[in-house]
Amino acid sequence: MEPKNPITEVRERLGAEGDPISRADLAKRTGCDYGILSHAELGYLGQLPPSVLKALDGLGLDPAEANRMYAEWRKTFQQAAPAAA
């Protein structure tokens, strides 16, 4: 099973019938900045910032588990990305 970004996982869990909620909806629900959520979900950040961890914790995902998931997902994501020219 491939590692999953914890933000993606939470958005999918909160959605209905395989249709994840949007990043904007997640930002509204948690009070977390949309830009930060977006950058984290796209893998631009080396680690999850405290505001994202707090948001995920409020939705039932343990911060330590979220960090582990993100690190594992990001490593796999970076290995699969083509090298920059």
Protein Blocks (a to p, Z undefined) as FASTA:
>chain_A
ZZddfklmmmmmmmgehiacdfklmmmmnopafklmmmmmnopafbdcfklmmmmmmnop
afklmmmmmmmmmmmmmmmpccdZZ
